[in-house]
Amino acid sequence: MTPLVAAAVLLAAITHASWNAIAHRITDKLVGFTLISGGGLLIGLAVVPFVGVPAAGAWPYLMVSAVVHIAYYALLMTSFRLGDFGQTYPLARGSAPLVVAVLAAVFAHEVPGPWMLAGIGVSCLGLSGVGLWGLRGSRPNWAAVGAALATGLTIAAYTVVDGLGVRAAHSPLGYIAWLMAVQGAAIPAYMYARARADTVRLLRPYAALGLLGAALSVAAYALVLWAQTRAELAPVAALRESSIIVGAAIGALLFKERFGAPRIAAAGLLVVGIGLMLHAG
């Protein structure tokens, strides 16, 4: 992995944690995800005329990814509703990279070398530390934990599917634009089916915040998809999940959740893991 790719993924991590924090801040989770998903739809439709159409071989991956992303949004909404941001976000994101490494080895024939494997392992140890720190001090909410872990499985699934799809598309921007356009209507349609005439009234107070979240979400994933055309899937996934550290800091600053020495240590392990992955590149 080159320093440029690593920098792009780290920027994606920051923007990703930011849009998740926005989604958590909006009290009504369906309203928040409707705005973020619908905003992604609008951005995708606006960009489509100016980018290439994905190659034919990418479309099966794109359609499967759209379905998995819808499941991901539903599970993420549930985990945010049931648990604290500082608990559910690290568990959801931190459980994905090792699964991605296994899936990438099976489906993309990408077996990490010793340095890369060490970097992924050390990074995941740090990320898991953040997640486990979120469970301290009280009896875990197992429903929230289960929803977060299920979210992690969908993250691993769409990471590998999109990694293969964007490589077959020959146009990372085209792939992300069409993906946003295809998947973006599902949650707004569900919102309208539930709220009907009240939809606009419910969305209006959070419209600006939600659309900002949508822009951050699209930017974050576009950076990741570009990185997946330049590096192996597993290290990109592990490095992207540095968003957990950013998310923990956001949780401490905005939601008054404790950060603590264990999370500082976890951040240190993540830095070591990044260094090992860059050494492998």
C-alpha positions in Angstrom: 0.0 0.0 0.0 1.5 3.4 -1.0 1.4 6.5 1.2 -1.1 8.1 -1.2 -3.5 5.2 -0.9 -3.1 5.2 2.8 -3.8 8.9 3.0 -6.9 8.5 0.9 -8.2 5.7 3.2 -7.5 7.7 6.3 -9.4 10.7 4.9 -12.2 8.3 4.2 -12.1 7.1 7.8 -12.5 10.7 9.1 -15.4 11.4 6.8 -17.0 8.1 7.5 -16.9 8.5 11.3 -18.3 12.0 10.8 -21.4 10.9 8.8 -22.1 8.1 11.3 -21.9 10.7 14.1 -24.5 12.8 12.2 -26.7 9.8 11.8 -26.5 9.1 15.5 -27.1 12.7 16.5 -30.5 12.8 14.6 -32.9 11.4 17.2 -35.3 9.7 14.8 -33.0 7.1 13.1 -35.3 6.5 10.2 -35.4 10.3 9.5 -31.6 10.5 9.6 -31.0 7.5 7.3 -33.7 8.7 5.0 -31.9 12.0 4.5 -28.5 10.4 4.2 -29.6 7.6 1.8 -31.8 10.0 -0.2 -29.0 12.6 -0.3 -26.8 9.9 -1.7 -29.4 9.1 -4.3 -29.5 12.8 -5.4 -25.7 13.0 -5.5 -25.5 9.8 -7.5 -28.1 11.0 -10.1 -26.3 14.4 -10.4 -22.9 12.7 -11.0 -24.1 9.9 -13.4 -24.2 12.0 -16.6 -20.6 13.0 -16.1 -18.9 9.7 -15.4 -18.5 6.4 -17.3 -21.1 3.7 -17.1 -19.7 0.7 -15.3 -18.6 -2.2 -17.6 -21.1 -5.1 -17.9 -19.1 -7.3 -15.6 -19.5 -4.9 -12.7 -23.3 -4.8 -12.7 -24.0 -8.1 -10.9 -21.6 -7.0 -8.1 -23.3 -3.6 -8.0 -26.8 -5.0 -7.7 -25.8 -7.4 -4.9 -24.0 -4.6 -3.1 -27.1 -2.4 -3.3 -29.1 -5.2 -1.5 -26.3 -5.7 1.1 -26.1 -1.9 1.7 -29.8 -1.7 2.4 -29.4 -4.5 5.0 -26.4 -2.6 6.4 -28.4 0.6 6.8 -31.3 -1.3 8.5 -28.9 -3.0 11.0 -26.9 0.2 11.6 -30.1 2.0 12.4 -31.1 -0.7 14.8 -27.7 -0.7 16.6 -27.7 3.1 16.9 -31.2 2.9 18.4 -30.3 0.2 20.9 -26.9 1.2 22.0 -24.4 4.1 22.6 -22.4 5.4 19.6 -19.2 4.7 21.4 -20.2 1.0 21.8 -22.0 0.1 18.7 -19.9 1.9 16.1 -16.6 0.3 17.2 -18.2 -3.2 17.4 -19.8 -2.8 13.9 -16.6 -1.5 12.3 -14.0 -3.5 14.2 -15.6 -6.9 13.6 -15.3 -6.5 9.8 -11.6 -6.4 8.8 -10.6 -10.0 9.7 -13.8 -11.3 7.9 -12.8 -9.2 4.9 -9.3 -10.8 5.0 -10.8 -14.3 4.9 -13.3 -13.4 2.1 -10.7 -11.6 0.0 -8.5 -14.7 0.2 -11.3 -17.0 -0.9 -13.0 -14.8 -3.6 -10.2 -12.4 -4.7 -7.3 -14.8 -4.2 -5.5 -12.1 -2.1 -3.5 -13.8 0.6 -1.7 -11.2 2.7 2.1 -11.5 3.1 3.7 -11.6 6.5 4.1 -7.9 7.0 0.6 -7.1 5.7 -0.9 -9.9 7.9 0.9 -8.5 10.9 -0.3 -5.0 10.2 -3.9 -6.2 9.8 -3.7 -8.3 13.0 -2.2 -5.4 15.1 -4.7 -2.9 13.7 -7.6 -5.3 14.4 -6.3 -5.8 18.0 -6.4 -2.0 18.5 -9.8 -1.7 16.9 -11.2 -4.5 19.0 -9.8 -2.8 22.1 -11.9 0.3 21.4 -15.0 -1.9 20.9 -14.4 -3.9 24.1 -13.7 -0.7 26.1 -17.2 0.4 25.0 -18.6 -2.6 27.0 -17.0 -1.8 30.3 -18.6 -0.8 33.5 -22.2 -2.2 33.0 -24.0 -5.2 31.8 -23.8 -5.3 28.0 -26.9 -4.6 26.0 -26.8 -7.9 24.1 -29.4 -6.8 21.6 -27.3 -3.8 20.6 -24.1 -6.0 20.5 -25.8 -8.5 18.3 -27.1 -5.8 15.9 -23.6 -4.2 15.8 -21.9 -7.6 15.0 -24.5 -8.3 12.3 -23.8 -4.9 10.9 -20.1 -5.9 10.8 -20.9 -8.9 8.7 -22.7 -6.8 6.1 -19.8 -4.4 6.1 -17.4 -7.3 5.3 -19.8 -8.5 2.6 -20.2 -5.3 0.7 -16.5 -4.4 1.1 -15.5 -7.6 -0.8 -18.4 -7.4 -3.3 -17.6 -3.7 -4.1 -13.9 -4.4 -4.2 -14.5 -6.9 -7.0 -17.1 -4.8 -8.6 -15.2 -1.6 -8.8 -12.2 -3.4 -10.4 -14.5 -4.9 -13.0 -16.2 -1.5 -13.6 -13.1 0.3 -15.1 -14.6 3.5 -13.6 -14.5 4.0 -9.8 -16.6 7.2 -10.1 -19.1 5.5 -12.4 -19.4 2.6 -10.0 -20.0 4.8 -6.9 -22.5 7.1 -8.7 -24.6 4.2 -10.0 -24.4 2.4 -6.7 -25.8 5.5 -4.9 -28.5 5.9 -7.5 -29.6 2.2 -7.3 -29.6 1.7 -3.5 -30.6 5.2 -2.5 -34.3 5.0 -3.0 -35.1 2.1 -0.7 -35.0 3.8 2.7 -36.8 7.1 1.5 -39.5 4.9 0.0 -39.9 3.0 3.3 -40.1 6.3 5.2 -42.8 7.6 2.8 -44.8 4.4 3.2 -44.7 4.8 7.0 -45.2 8.6 7.3 -47.1 9.5 4.1 -48.2 13.2 4.5 -46.0 13.7 7.5 -42.8 12.9 5.6 -41.7 16.4 4.7 -42.6 17.8 8.2 -40.5 15.1 9.8 -37.5 15.6 7.5 -37.4 19.4 7.3 -35.8 20.1 10.7 -32.8 17.9 10.0 -32.6 18.4 6.2 -29.3 20.4 6.2 -27.6 18.1 8.7 -28.8 14.9 6.9 -27.7 16.1 3.5 -24.2 17.0 4.9 -24.1 13.4 6.2 -25.0 12.2 2.7 -22.2 14.2 1.1 -19.7 12.9 3.7 -20.9 9.3 3.2 -20.5 9.4 -0.6 -17.1 11.0 -0.4 -15.9 8.5 2.2 -17.0 5.5 0.1 -15.7 6.9 -3.2 -12.2 7.2 -1.6 -12.4 3.7 -0.4 -13.5 2.3 -3.8 -10.7 4.2 -5.5 -8.2 2.7 -2.9 -9.5 -0.8 -3.6 -8.4 -0.4 -7.2 -4.9 0.4 -6.0 -4.4 -2.0 -3.1 -5.5 -5.3 -1.7 -9.0 -5.4 0.0 -8.0 -6.6 3.5 -5.5 -3.8 4.3 -7.8 -1.2 2.9 -10.6 -2.5 5.1 -8.4 -2.6 8.2 -7.1 1.0 7.6 -10.6 2.3 6.9 -11.7 1.1 10.3 -9.4 3.7 11.9 -12.6 5.6 11.7 -13.3 3.8 15.0 -10.7 6.0 16.7 -12.2 9.1 15.1 -15.7 7.8 16.2 -14.5 7.3 19.8 -13.1 10.9 19.8 -16.4 12.2 18.4 -18.3 10.2 21.0 -16.3 11.8 23.8 -16.5 15.4 22.4 -20.1 15.5 21.2 -21.9 12.8 23.1 -20.0 13.1 26.4 -18.9 9.4 26.3 -15.6 8.5 28.0 -12.5 8.1 25.9 -9.9 6.8 28.4 -6.4 5.4 28.4 -7.4 2.0 26.8 -8.6 3.9 23.7 -5.4 5.8 23.6 -3.5 2.5 23.7 -5.8 1.2 21.0 -5.0 4.2 18.8 -1.3 3.5 19.3 -1.7 -0.1 18.2 -3.5 1.1 15.1 -0.6 3.4 14.3 1.8 0.5 14.6 -0.5 -1.6 12.3 -0.6 1.2 9.7 3.2 1.3 9.8 3.5 -2.4 9.2 1.0 -2.2 6.3 3.0 0.6 4.7 6.2 -1.4 5.1 4.6 -4.2 3.2 3.7 -1.8 0.4 
